[in-house]
């Protein structure tokens, strides 16, 4: 099987999983931010600090305003929660 075929199959499976998880409505940036929170929190076992999210390899090239916008979107959609005060910079999976 060629690498192109493997890539195409993986993309098809990924899109199916995104639909099953209700992630199809998110932008690519939102998905990257959510994935970084999932990985940092070890799928919800601990909290994620904003600095850890900001420097994670999945999002380190995303401009800061876009990162904040994605976090706000994920909070509004009930996928992520902000913990503590307005300026705490601590997030967890909802």
Secondary structure, DSSP 8 states (H G I E B T S, - for coil): --HHHHHHHHHHHHHHHHHHTT-TTS-HHHHHHHHHHHHHTTTTTS-EEHHHHHHSTTTTTS-HHHHHHHHHHHHHTTSEEEESSTT--EEEE-
